[in-house]
Amino acid sequence: MERTSWWRRYAVAAGALIIAVTGLGLGAPASAATDGSVQPVRQCADLVRDYAIPGAPTHVTTAEERSGTGEPRHCYVVGHVEPAVEFHLKLPLDTYNGRYLQKGCHGLCGTFLDEAFPPATTCGPRSGDFAVAATNDGHAGQDPFNNPPNPFVQITDGTWAASNQAARDNYFFRGPHVVSLAAKRIIARFYGAPPRHSYFDGCSTGGREALLLAQRYPTDFDGIIAGDSAAYNGPLMGVYFTWIARTLAGANLTTTKLASLHNAVVGACDGLDGLIDVQIEDPRACTYDPALLQCPAGTDADTCLTPAQVDAATKMYRGPVDEQGRRLYPGWASRGSEPAWDGLSFLAPLPDNYLRYVGYPIGTPHSSLAEFPFTVDELNRLTAEGAKANALSLDLSAFRRAGGKLIIWHGWEDQSIPAVGTVDYYARLVQRSGGLRETQKFARAFLVPSMYHCFTGGDQLQEFDPLPELVSWVERGQAPDRAIATGRNPQTHEITRTRPVFPYPLRAKYDGTGSIDDAANFVPAPPIVSPAHDVIDWAGSYLHDVPGPVAR
């Protein structure tokens, strides 16, 4: 039975039960305009009220009509789920078509970074086809340096978690779930019916939330996108970010030196896929040794690396290990990502705040960026709290039975969260789910060459949005056999390259005709690196079998 059919029948029955039990009423049935859009059955201001949702008592404090540059007219709703999970919800007044989209957050959350409507070209003829929601995950990140606060400072703040377990749990595993319950109830009240299809789209921490929702709340969403996922939450925030912050500190790897290293890496590895296109298709195939770029003894220049800089680059490519060489995280910096290392200094407050305030149980000894020891024991000490937020379960059977569809993607040159960690997770998922063919019936992975972390750009390709493919998969049963990545000129914003990204483990191969910057001239091909090497042996592999809690 298709998910949409049973969900619509359930929604009708649940709506009748709500009316009978609570007396709230949902208004008149949803009405459709001649263009197929669903029209509101209530005034925007009528949404201001309390909603007695089991496990998620909700309060809407404001609801007002708005329209902005490039946005459709909509009802802008602000509210919170008890005790403190704030959310924003945009409800189109003229263009809603029954789809609900919830956005994920970033870093340690604590603010609203993305609540925009998908662009008109994404899934329909116009912007505003979706109702859109976002949440701060239950706390407000602090920024003592700016007024108004800088959201990119707010997402690195962890002081809110020092002694507040409820706030931790909202961030770890509860916030996105209860907001989905609240948003759907408000949508039902406004339009007279719950959404026909519900989607979640997150990157980074939002990617972690996406996987966690599929694993622990398998009926919340019909379709889920998990981009550049921070799924290994404790090891990532506590170990990996600490490793790269300490590795780069004092190395003085300037923009020009990183450019020299990058050019050397690309020069050595660009052609490994058979095409010279200033792009590394799969960085795992590249083994360039930064010692080849070391300056002559006693000299220093922008075109070479000092011995200390060679050591720093080597550590970045190796990833965190203990004194015995055991891996403490399933990942390392990809060769090709070097230019993006230049901005990683912003990461230092994130692991420091995580280790000081978030990563260990309240009342137990904590650590810091400067003090953290790279040992297996310390990795394990992060598990008690980290497992609450980790999104590492390999059991997606309930999500699959519910008809859910999952797209996992990662930029190969992600400078913040190693793409190989996502490959490791998906390879394990394939093993647990009956093989690649069975897994691809409900979950597909896409690795984007030369792309950096989330919205921070990329070398040759900077944009990747698989939401149209997810909608087609959920609503029309068309499983995605490719998605298009785009490169743009940073000054003019003109498109300079399009390239198909095929489902793992396939890669794009030039067919020998036409422009190498046109996606139409590429076909799927076997991977450069055998999938037999995709599962990584590391000290935290047991975390896939440590269950995380769910909201009650």
Residue pairs with C-beta under 8 A, 6 or more apart in sequence:
1 403
2 403
3 222
3 402
3 403
3 404
4 196
4 197
4 222
4 403
4 474
4 475
7 219
7 222
8 196
11 188
11 193
11 194
14 194
15 26
15 188
15 193
15 194
18 24
18 26
19 25
19 26
22 52
24 51
24 52
24 189
26 188
26 189
26 192
26 193
27 41
27 42
27 189
27 190
27 192
28 41
28 192
29 41
29 192
29 193
30 38
30 39
30 41
30 191
30 192
30 193
31 38
31 39
31 41
31 192
32 38
32 39
33 39
33 94
36 97
37 92
37 94
37 95
37 96
37 97
38 96
38 97
38 98
38 191
38 193
39 94
39 96
39 191
40 75
40 91
40 93
40 190
40 191
41 190
41 191
41 192
42 189
42 190
44 63
44 64
44 65
44 75
44 91
44 93
44 190
45 63
45 64
46 63
46 189
47 60
47 63
47 75
47 77
47 186
47 189
47 190
48 60
48 61
48 62
48 63
49 59
49 60
50 57
50 58
50 59
50 60
51 57
51 58
51 59
51 60
51 182
51 185
51 186
51 189
53 81
53 178
53 181
53 182
53 185
55 178
55 181
55 551
55 552
56 81
56 82
56 178
56 181
56 182
56 551
57 81
57 82
58 79
58 80
58 81
58 82
58 181
58 182
58 185
58 186
59 79
59 80
59 82
60 77
60 78
60 79
60 186
61 78
61 79
61 80
62 76
62 77
62 78
62 79
63 75
63 76
63 77
63 78
64 75
64 76
65 73
65 74
65 75
65 76
65 93
66 73
66 74
66 75
66 76
67 73
67 74
70 127
71 116
71 117
71 127
71 128
72 92
72 93
72 94
72 95
72 117
72 126
72 127
72 128
73 92
73 93
73 94
74 90
74 91
74 92
74 93
74 117
74 128
75 90
75 91
75 93
75 190
76 88
76 89
76 90
77 88
77 89
77 90
77 91
77 186
78 86
78 87
78 88
78 89
79 86
79 87
79 89
79 182
79 186
80 86
80 87
81 87
81 178
81 179
81 181
81 182
83 138
83 166
84 138
84 139
84 166
84 167
84 170
85 135
85 136
85 137
85 138
85 170
85 174
85 175
85 178
85 179
86 135
86 136
86 138
86 140
87 133
87 134
87 135
87 136
87 179
87 182
87 183
88 112
88 115
88 133
88 134
88 135
89 131
89 132
89 133
89 183
89 186
89 187
90 115
90 117
90 131
90 132
90 133
91 131
91 186
91 187
91 190
91 191
92 117
92 128
92 129
92 130
92 131
94 128
95 126
95 127
95 128
95 129
96 128
96 129
96 130
96 131
96 191
97 124
97 129
97 130
98 193
98 195
98 196
98 197
99 123
99 129
99 130
99 131
99 195
99 196
99 197
99 198
99 199
99 471
100 130
100 131
100 132
100 133
100 183
100 184
100 187
100 195
100 197
100 198
100 199
101 118
101 130
101 131
101 132
101 133
101 198
101 199
101 200
101 201
101 467
102 132
102 133
102 134
102 135
102 176
102 179
102 180
102 183
102 198
102 199
102 200
102 201
102 221
103 114
103 115
103 132
103 133
103 134
103 200
103 201
103 202
103 206
104 176
104 200
104 201
104 202
104 203
104 204
104 205
104 206
104 207
104 208
104 209
104 210
105 111
105 112
105 113
105 134
105 135
105 136
105 137
105 155
105 202
105 205
105 206
105 209
106 113
106 155
106 203
106 204
106 205
106 206
106 454
107 155
107 156
107 204
107 205
107 350
108 141
108 155
108 156
108 157
108 158
108 161
108 171
108 205
108 350
108 353
108 354
108 358
109 135
109 136
109 137
109 138
109 139
109 141
109 155
109 171
109 175
109 205
110 136
110 137
110 139
110 140
110 141
110 142
110 154
110 155
110 157
110 160
111 136
111 140
111 141
111 149
111 151
111 154
111 155
112 134
112 135
112 136
112 151
113 134
113 151
113 155
114 134
115 132
115 133
115 134
116 132
117 127
117 128
117 129
117 130
117 132
118 127
118 129
118 130
118 132
118 467
119 127
120 126
120 127
122 465
122 467
122 468
123 129
123 130
123 467
123 468
123 471
130 199
131 183
131 187
131 195
133 179
133 180
133 183
135 175
135 176
135 179
136 175
137 170
137 171
137 175
137 176
138 166
138 167
138 170
138 171
138 174
138 175
139 160
139 161
139 164
139 167
139 170
139 171
140 154
140 160
141 149
141 151
141 153
141 154
141 155
141 156
141 157
141 160
142 149
142 154
142 157
142 159
142 160
143 149
143 150
143 153
143 154
143 157
145 153
146 153
152 346
153 349
155 350
156 346
156 349
156 350
156 353
157 349
157 353
158 353
158 354
158 356
158 357
158 358
159 353
159 357
160 167
160 357
161 167
161 168
161 171
161 357
161 358
162 356
162 357
162 362
163 362
165 362
168 358
168 362
168 385
168 388
169 388
169 549
169 551
171 389
172 233
172 385
172 388
172 389
172 548
172 549
173 212
173 216
173 388
173 389
173 548
173 549
173 550
173 551
174 551
176 200
176 209
176 212
176 213
177 213
177 216
177 217
177 220
177 550
177 551
178 551
180 198
180 200
180 213
180 217
180 220
180 221
181 220
184 194
184 195
184 198
185 194
187 194
187 195
188 194
197 222
197 223
197 471
197 474
197 475
198 220
198 221
198 222
198 223
199 221
199 222
199 223
199 224
199 225
199 467
199 470
199 471
199 474
200 209
200 210
200 213
200 220
200 221
200 223
200 224
200 225
201 210
201 224
201 225
201 227
201 467
202 208
202 209
202 210
202 225
202 226
202 227
203 227
203 228
203 454
203 455
204 227
204 228
204 229
204 230
204 416
204 417
204 453
204 454
205 230
206 227
207 226
207 227
207 228
207 229
207 230
207 231
208 226
208 229
208 230
208 231
208 233
208 389
208 390
208 391
209 391
210 224
210 225
210 226
210 227
210 229
210 391
210 406
211 224
211 226
211 229
211 231
211 391
211 406
211 408
211 425
212 231
212 389
212 391
212 548
213 220
213 221
213 224
214 221
214 224
214 226
214 396
214 399
214 404
214 406
215 391
215 393
215 395
215 396
215 399
215 548
216 393
216 548
216 550
217 550
218 396
218 398
218 399
218 401
218 402
218 404
219 398
219 402
219 404
221 404
222 403
222 404
222 405
222 474
223 404
223 405
223 406
223 407
223 470
223 471
223 473
223 474
224 404
224 405
224 406
224 407
224 470
225 406
225 407
225 409
225 466
225 467
225 470
226 406
226 407
226 408
226 409
227 408
227 409
227 410
227 454
227 464
228 409
228 410
228 411
228 414
228 416
228 417
228 419
228 422
228 453
228 454
229 391
229 408
229 410
229 417
229 422
229 425
230 236
230 237
230 417
231 390
231 391
231 392
231 421
231 422
231 425
232 240
232 329
232 330
232 390
232 392
232 421
232 540
232 543
233 386
233 389
233 390
233 391
234 359
234 382
234 383
234 385
234 386
234 387
234 389
234 390
234 543
235 328
235 329
235 330
235 379
235 382
235 386
235 540
235 543
236 329
236 417
236 421
237 350
237 351
237 354
237 355
237 358
237 359
237 386
238 351
238 354
238 355
238 359
238 367
238 372
238 379
238 382
238 386
239 320
239 328
239 329
239 372
239 374
239 378
239 379
239 382
240 319
240 320
240 329
240 331
240 417
240 418
241 347
241 350
241 351
241 354
241 416
242 320
242 351
242 355
242 369
242 372
242 374
243 315
243 319
243 320
243 328
243 329
243 374
244 316
244 333
244 344
244 347
245 344
245 345
245 347
245 348
245 351
245 352
245 369
246 369
247 312
247 315
247 316
248 312
248 316
248 341
248 344
248 345
249 348
251 308
251 309
251 312
252 309
253 261
253 305
253 309
253 312
253 313
253 341
253 342
254 302
254 342
255 339
255 342
256 302
257 302
257 304
257 305
257 309
258 338
258 339
258 341
258 342
259 338
259 339
260 293
260 302
260 303
260 304
260 305
261 290
261 293
261 305
261 313
261 338
262 336
262 338
262 339
262 459
264 288
264 290
264 292
264 293
265 280
265 286
265 288
265 335
265 336
265 338
266 278
266 279
266 280
266 336
268 286
268 288
269 280
269 283
269 285
269 286
269 288
269 335
269 336
270 276
270 277
270 278
270 279
270 280
272 280
272 281
272 282
272 285
272 286
272 528
273 280
273 281
273 282
273 285
273 507
273 509
273 528
274 509
274 510
275 281
275 509
275 510
275 516
277 460
277 510
277 516
278 459
278 460
279 449
279 450
279 459
279 460
279 461
280 286
280 335
280 336
280 412
280 413
280 449
280 450
281 449
281 507
281 508
281 528
282 412
282 447
282 449
282 507
282 527
282 528
282 529
283 334
283 335
283 336
283 337
283 412
283 413
283 419
284 334
284 420
284 528
284 529
284 533
285 528
285 529
286 335
286 336
287 335
288 335
289 314
290 305
290 309
290 310
290 313
290 314
290 317
291 310
291 314
293 304
293 305
293 310
294 304
294 305
294 306
294 307
294 310
295 301
295 304
295 305
295 306
296 304
300 306
305 313
313 338
316 332
316 333
316 341
317 332
317 333
317 335
318 332
319 327
319 329
319 331
319 332
319 333
319 418
320 327
320 328
320 329
320 374
321 327
321 328
321 374
322 328
322 374
322 375
322 376
322 539
323 374
323 375
326 376
326 538
326 539
327 536
327 537
327 538
327 539
328 374
328 375
328 376
328 379
328 538
328 539
328 540
329 418
329 421
329 538
329 540
330 418
330 420
330 421
330 424
330 536
330 538
330 540
330 541
331 417
331 418
331 419
331 420
331 421
331 424
331 536
332 418
332 420
333 341
333 415
333 418
334 412
334 413
334 414
334 418
334 419
334 420
336 412
336 413
336 450
336 459
337 413
337 414
337 415
337 452
339 459
340 413
340 415
340 452
340 453
340 456
340 457
341 415
343 415
343 456
344 415
344 416
347 416
348 369
351 369
351 372
352 368
352 369
352 370
355 366
355 367
355 368
355 369
355 371
355 372
356 366
356 367
356 368
357 366
358 385
359 366
359 367
359 382
359 385
359 386
360 366
360 367
360 381
360 382
360 384
360 385
361 384
361 385
367 378
372 378
376 539
379 539
379 540
383 540
383 543
383 546
386 543
387 543
387 546
387 547
387 548
388 548
388 549
389 548
390 543
390 546
390 548
391 548
392 425
392 543
392 544
392 546
393 544
393 547
393 548
394 428
394 429
394 431
394 432
394 433
394 544
395 432
396 406
396 429
396 433
396 442
396 443
397 433
399 406
399 442
400 433
400 441
400 442
400 443
404 442
405 442
405 443
405 470
405 473
405 474
406 442
406 443
406 444
407 443
407 444
407 445
407 446
407 466
407 469
407 470
407 473
407 480
408 422
408 425
408 426
408 443
408 444
408 445
408 446
409 445
409 446
409 447
409 448
409 464
409 466
409 483
409 501
410 417
410 419
410 422
410 423
410 445
410 446
410 447
410 448
411 419
411 447
411 448
411 450
411 451
411 452
411 453
411 454
411 458
411 464
412 419
412 447
412 448
412 449
412 450
412 451
413 419
413 449
413 450
413 451
413 452
413 458
413 459
414 451
414 452
414 453
415 452
415 453
415 456
416 453
417 453
419 447
420 536
421 536
422 445
422 447
423 445
423 447
423 504
423 534
424 534
424 535
424 536
426 443
426 445
426 504
426 534
427 531
427 534
427 535
428 535
428 544
429 439
429 443
430 436
430 439
431 535
433 439
433 443
436 505
440 479
440 503
441 479
444 479
444 480
444 503
444 504
445 503
445 504
446 464
446 466
446 483
446 501
446 502
446 503
446 504
447 501
447 504
448 458
448 461
448 464
448 485
448 501
449 460
449 461
449 485
449 499
449 501
449 508
450 458
450 459
450 460
450 461
451 457
451 458
451 459
451 461
451 462
451 464
451 485
452 458
452 459
452 462
457 490
458 487
460 487
460 496
460 497
461 485
461 486
461 487
461 497
461 499
462 486
462 487
462 488
463 485
463 486
463 487
463 488
464 483
464 485
464 486
464 501
465 483
466 480
466 483
469 480
469 483
470 480
472 478
472 480
473 479
473 480
480 503
481 502
481 503
481 524
482 500
482 501
482 502
482 503
482 524
483 500
483 501
484 498
484 499
484 500
484 501
484 519
485 498
485 499
485 500
485 501
486 495
486 497
486 498
487 495
487 496
487 497
487 498
487 499
487 517
488 494
488 495
488 496
489 496
496 517
497 517
498 517
498 518
498 519
499 508
499 519
499 522
500 508
500 519
500 522
500 524
501 508
502 508
502 524
505 526
505 527
505 531
505 534
506 524
506 525
506 526
506 527
507 524
507 525
507 526
507 527
507 528
508 522
508 523
508 524
508 525
509 522
509 523
509 524
509 525
510 516
510 521
510 522
511 521
511 522
511 523
513 521
514 520
514 521
515 521
